Amino acid sequence: MAKLKEELWYILQHLKEDELKHFKWFLEQENLLEGFSGIPVFQLETADRKDTVDLMVQNYQDDYVTFVFCFSQANQQKFSAREMDQ
């Protein structure tokens, strides 16, 4: 689990502020990824990157691995698209 937390923290460290804001919006949504509930807005409003990782672990618990995988796949596609635009 620690390795997964480190991986997610690493990913979040490389997001720009507007990208982090968009990612937090993503985390607030109900069932944006099938079967995952959103994290309450009040918990994410003041969360920094480390706190965001902790909230994800608390909220998704056993499904954390699945969520990280889904997020990583979506994030990889976004970065690939960004590189093609440049």
Buried (B, 14 or more C-beta within 10 A) or exposed (E): EEEBBEEBBEBBEEBEEEBBEEBBEBBBEEEEBEEBEBBEEEBBEEBEBEEBBBBBBEBBEEBBEEBBEBBBEEBEEEEEEEEEEE
